[in-house]
Amino acid sequence: MGRIMALLLLCAALLGAREWSLRIGGMHCIACTLAVKKALLGVPGVRAARVNFKNESALVTADESVTLGAMQNAVAQTGYTITAVISK
C-alpha cells in the first residue's frame, strides 16, 4: 500500500496535479464506495479516486483546476458529504 501511495504522489507531482485527502460522511458499504468514486471521477479534471468506506475517506488526484466545491457538489448529489479536507 505504501508503494502505491508514493507512486500516486510522484505521478501527481510530475503531471502538475493536486492530491486531495477527503473525509466522506455517510458511507456504510462497498456500494457507497462505488457511488462516491463514480461521482468524484465524474468531476472534470479528476484523474483518479480511491475511496474507502471503512475509513470514510477518499484520496483524489486532480488537475489544478478542480475545486473542493466541485467535488462536494458531485458527492452531495449521490447523498454523501465531504466533511473535511485532511490535506491538500
PyRosetta script that sets phi, psi and omega in degrees:
from pyrosetta import init, pose_from_sequence

init()
pose = pose_from_sequence("MGRIMALLLLCAALLGAREWSLRIGGMHCIACTLAVKKALLGVPGVRAARVNFKNESALVTADESVTLGAMQNAVAQTGYTITAVISK")
pose.set_psi(1, -40.9)
pose.set_omega(1, -179.3)
pose.set_phi(2, -61.7)
pose.set_psi(2, -37.9)
pose.set_omega(2, 179.3)
pose.set_phi(3, -67.3)
pose.set_psi(3, -39.5)
pose.set_omega(3, 179.5)
pose.set_phi(4, -63.7)
pose.set_psi(4, -44.2)
pose.set_omega(4, 180.0)
pose.set_phi(5, -62.4)
pose.set_psi(5, -43.6)
pose.set_omega(5, 179.6)
pose.set_phi(6, -63.3)
pose.set_psi(6, -40.0)
pose.set_omega(6, 178.6)
pose.set_phi(7, -65.4)
pose.set_psi(7, -42.1)
pose.set_omega(7, 177.5)
pose.set_phi(8, -61.5)
pose.set_psi(8, -43.3)
pose.set_omega(8, 179.2)
pose.set_phi(9, -64.3)
pose.set_psi(9, -41.3)
pose.set_omega(9, 178.8)
pose.set_phi(10, -64.4)
pose.set_psi(10, -45.8)
pose.set_omega(10, 178.5)
pose.set_phi(11, -61.1)
pose.set_psi(11, -42.5)
pose.set_omega(11, 179.8)
pose.set_phi(12, -61.1)
pose.set_psi(12, -43.1)
pose.set_omega(12, -179.5)
pose.set_phi(13, -66.3)
pose.set_psi(13, -41.4)
pose.set_omega(13, -178.1)
pose.set_phi(14, -70.9)
pose.set_psi(14, -30.8)
pose.set_omega(14, -176.0)
pose.set_phi(15, -96.8)
pose.set_psi(15, 6.5)
pose.set_omega(15, 179.7)
pose.set_phi(16, 72.5)
pose.set_psi(16, 29.2)
pose.set_omega(16, -179.0)
pose.set_phi(17, -100.9)
pose.set_psi(17, 165.4)
pose.set_omega(17, 176.8)
pose.set_phi(18, -109.2)
pose.set_psi(18, 148.5)
pose.set_omega(18, 176.7)
pose.set_phi(19, -108.4)
pose.set_psi(19, 125.2)
pose.set_omega(19, 177.8)
pose.set_phi(20, -115.6)
pose.set_psi(20, 131.6)
pose.set_omega(20, 173.4)
pose.set_phi(21, -113.6)
pose.set_psi(21, 114.2)
pose.set_omega(21, -171.0)
pose.set_phi(22, -116.6)
pose.set_psi(22, 147.2)
pose.set_omega(22, 171.7)
pose.set_phi(23, -98.8)
pose.set_psi(23, 123.6)
pose.set_omega(23, -177.3)
pose.set_phi(24, -108.4)
pose.set_psi(24, 129.1)
pose.set_omega(24, 179.4)
pose.set_phi(25, -100.2)
pose.set_psi(25, 142.1)
pose.set_omega(25, 172.9)
pose.set_phi(26, 100.1)
pose.set_psi(26, -1.2)
pose.set_omega(26, -179.8)
pose.set_phi(27, -82.9)
pose.set_psi(27, 138.5)
pose.set_omega(27, -179.1)
pose.set_phi(28, -131.3)
pose.set_psi(28, -13.0)
pose.set_omega(28, -173.9)
pose.set_phi(29, -155.9)
pose.set_psi(29, -179.4)
pose.set_omega(29, -179.6)
pose.set_phi(30, -66.0)
pose.set_psi(30, -34.8)
pose.set_omega(30, 177.6)
pose.set_phi(31, -61.3)
pose.set_psi(31, -38.1)
pose.set_omega(31, 176.4)
pose.set_phi(32, -61.3)
pose.set_psi(32, -44.4)
pose.set_omega(32, 179.9)
pose.set_phi(33, -57.7)
pose.set_psi(33, -46.5)
pose.set_omega(33, -178.7)
pose.set_phi(34, -65.0)
pose.set_psi(34, -38.7)
pose.set_omega(34, 179.1)
pose.set_phi(35, -65.0)
pose.set_psi(35, -43.8)
pose.set_omega(35, -179.9)
pose.set_phi(36, -67.1)
pose.set_psi(36, -42.9)
pose.set_omega(36, 179.4)
pose.set_phi(37, -61.1)
pose.set_psi(37, -44.7)
pose.set_omega(37, 179.0)
pose.set_phi(38, -61.2)
pose.set_psi(38, -41.7)
pose.set_omega(38, 179.4)
pose.set_phi(39, -63.5)
pose.set_psi(39, -44.9)
pose.set_omega(39, -179.6)
pose.set_phi(40, -65.3)
pose.set_psi(40, -42.4)
pose.set_omega(40, 179.6)
pose.set_phi(41, -68.3)
pose.set_psi(41, -18.5)
pose.set_omega(41, 177.1)
pose.set_phi(42, -79.0)
pose.set_psi(42, -11.0)
pose.set_omega(42, 177.9)
pose.set_phi(43, -77.6)
pose.set_psi(43, 122.8)
pose.set_omega(43, 179.4)
pose.set_phi(44, -55.9)
pose.set_psi(44, 127.8)
pose.set_omega(44, 179.6)
pose.set_phi(45, 100.4)
pose.set_psi(45, -13.6)
pose.set_omega(45, 176.4)
pose.set_phi(46, -78.4)
pose.set_psi(46, 123.8)
pose.set_omega(46, -176.5)
pose.set_phi(47, -94.7)
pose.set_psi(47, -34.1)
pose.set_omega(47, -178.1)
pose.set_phi(48, -155.4)
pose.set_psi(48, 149.9)
pose.set_omega(48, 177.0)
pose.set_phi(49, -145.4)
pose.set_psi(49, 126.4)
pose.set_omega(49, 174.7)
pose.set_phi(50, -115.5)
pose.set_psi(50, 119.5)
pose.set_omega(50, -174.5)
pose.set_phi(51, -118.7)
pose.set_psi(51, 137.2)
pose.set_omega(51, -179.1)
pose.set_phi(52, -130.5)
pose.set_psi(52, 113.1)
pose.set_omega(52, -177.3)
pose.set_phi(53, -72.8)
pose.set_psi(53, -30.4)
pose.set_omega(53, 179.3)
pose.set_phi(54, -63.0)
pose.set_psi(54, -40.1)
pose.set_omega(54, 179.1)
pose.set_phi(55, -91.5)
pose.set_psi(55, -4.9)
pose.set_omega(55, -175.0)
pose.set_phi(56, 50.4)
pose.set_psi(56, 50.7)
pose.set_omega(56, -175.5)
pose.set_phi(57, -138.9)
pose.set_psi(57, 162.9)
pose.set_omega(57, 174.7)
pose.set_phi(58, -142.6)
pose.set_psi(58, 140.2)
pose.set_omega(58, 174.7)
pose.set_phi(59, -113.7)
pose.set_psi(59, 116.8)
pose.set_omega(59, -173.0)
pose.set_phi(60, -119.4)
pose.set_psi(60, 132.9)
pose.set_omega(60, 172.2)
pose.set_phi(61, -109.1)
pose.set_psi(61, 125.3)
pose.set_omega(61, -174.5)
pose.set_phi(62, -145.8)
pose.set_psi(62, 159.9)
pose.set_omega(62, 173.9)
pose.set_phi(63, -61.5)
pose.set_psi(63, 161.3)
pose.set_omega(63, 178.5)
pose.set_phi(64, -61.1)
pose.set_psi(64, -23.6)
pose.set_omega(64, -176.9)
pose.set_phi(65, -76.2)
pose.set_psi(65, -16.4)
pose.set_omega(65, -177.5)
pose.set_phi(66, -73.5)
pose.set_psi(66, 134.9)
pose.set_omega(66, 179.8)
pose.set_phi(67, -109.8)
pose.set_psi(67, 158.7)
pose.set_omega(67, 175.6)
pose.set_phi(68, -60.6)
pose.set_psi(68, -40.2)
pose.set_omega(68, -179.8)
pose.set_phi(69, -59.3)
pose.set_psi(69, -40.3)
pose.set_omega(69, 178.7)
pose.set_phi(70, -63.3)
pose.set_psi(70, -41.9)
pose.set_omega(70, 178.9)
pose.set_phi(71, -69.4)
pose.set_psi(71, -40.2)
pose.set_omega(71, 178.1)
pose.set_phi(72, -60.7)
pose.set_psi(72, -43.6)
pose.set_omega(72, 179.4)
pose.set_phi(73, -62.7)
pose.set_psi(73, -44.3)
pose.set_omega(73, -179.3)
pose.set_phi(74, -63.3)
pose.set_psi(74, -44.3)
pose.set_omega(74, -179.6)
pose.set_phi(75, -68.0)
pose.set_psi(75, -38.7)
pose.set_omega(75, 179.8)
pose.set_phi(76, -62.7)
pose.set_psi(76, -34.3)
pose.set_omega(76, 179.7)
pose.set_phi(77, -66.0)
pose.set_psi(77, -17.8)
pose.set_omega(77, 177.6)
pose.set_phi(78, -97.1)
pose.set_psi(78, -1.7)
pose.set_omega(78, 177.0)
pose.set_phi(79, 96.8)
pose.set_psi(79, 9.4)
pose.set_omega(79, 179.9)
pose.set_phi(80, -116.2)
pose.set_psi(80, 173.9)
pose.set_omega(80, -179.4)
pose.set_phi(81, -133.5)
pose.set_psi(81, 150.1)
pose.set_omega(81, 168.0)
pose.set_phi(82, -95.1)
pose.set_psi(82, 109.8)
pose.set_omega(82, -173.9)
pose.set_phi(83, -91.7)
pose.set_psi(83, -18.6)
pose.set_omega(83, -179.4)
pose.set_phi(84, -163.8)
pose.set_psi(84, 152.0)
pose.set_omega(84, 170.6)
pose.set_phi(85, -105.5)
pose.set_psi(85, 115.3)
pose.set_omega(85, -176.4)
pose.set_phi(86, -74.5)
pose.set_psi(86, -41.7)
pose.set_omega(86, 176.4)
pose.set_phi(87, -160.5)
pose.set_psi(87, 158.4)
pose.set_omega(87, 176.8)
pose.set_phi(88, -126.5)
pose.dump_pdb("model.pdb")
